[in-house]
Amino acid sequence: MKTPKLNREWHLSHRMPKNPTLQQRLEWHLEHAKNCQCRPITGKFAEEMKKRGMSVPGI
């Protein structure tokens, strides 16, 4: 099994805002998926994206 790749530079320069709205969290996770392969979007975020008609990367 391959270990996921962490894009350390991206993580350091793209912090989640303090007290983010759900929309900000969803947008952050989408950008994260484009720039880092450390983990897929799953669970409540994937469900909410599907509910909003958003494409969920990797699914």
C-alpha positions as CSV (number, residue, x, y, z in Angstrom):
1,M,0.0,0.0,0.0
2,K,1.4,3.4,-1.0
3,T,1.7,6.2,1.6
4,P,-0.3,9.3,0.6
5,K,1.8,12.3,-0.5
6,L,1.6,15.3,1.8
7,N,2.2,18.7,0.2
8,R,3.8,20.3,3.2
9,E,4.4,23.7,1.5
10,W,0.7,23.9,0.5
11,H,-0.5,23.0,4.0
12,L,1.8,25.7,5.5
13,S,0.6,28.4,3.2
14,H,-3.1,27.5,3.1
15,R,-4.4,27.4,6.7
16,M,-8.1,26.9,7.3
17,P,-9.5,30.3,8.4
18,K,-10.5,30.7,12.1
19,N,-14.2,29.9,12.6
20,P,-14.8,29.0,9.0
21,T,-18.3,28.8,7.5
22,L,-19.4,25.5,5.9
23,Q,-18.9,27.1,2.5
24,Q,-15.3,28.1,3.4
25,R,-14.6,24.6,4.7
26,L,-15.9,23.0,1.5
27,E,-13.8,25.4,-0.7
28,W,-10.7,24.7,1.4
29,H,-11.2,21.0,1.0
30,L,-11.7,21.3,-2.7
31,E,-8.4,23.3,-3.1
32,H,-6.7,20.8,-0.7
33,A,-7.7,17.9,-2.9
34,K,-6.3,19.7,-6.0
35,N,-3.0,20.4,-4.3
36,C,-2.3,17.6,-1.9
37,Q,-3.0,13.9,-2.0
38,C,-2.6,13.2,1.8
39,R,-6.3,12.2,2.2
40,P,-9.5,12.0,0.1
41,I,-12.6,14.0,0.8
42,T,-15.0,11.7,2.6
43,G,-17.8,11.7,5.2
44,K,-19.9,14.8,5.9
45,F,-17.9,17.0,3.5
46,A,-18.4,14.6,0.5
47,E,-22.0,14.2,1.4
48,E,-22.6,18.0,1.6
49,M,-20.7,18.6,-1.7
50,K,-22.9,16.0,-3.5
51,K,-26.0,17.6,-1.9
52,R,-24.9,21.0,-3.3
53,G,-24.2,19.5,-6.8
54,M,-20.5,19.9,-6.4
55,S,-18.0,17.5,-7.9
56,V,-16.1,15.5,-5.2
57,P,-12.5,14.8,-6.3
58,G,-11.6,11.1,-6.3
59,I,-15.2,9.8,-6.2
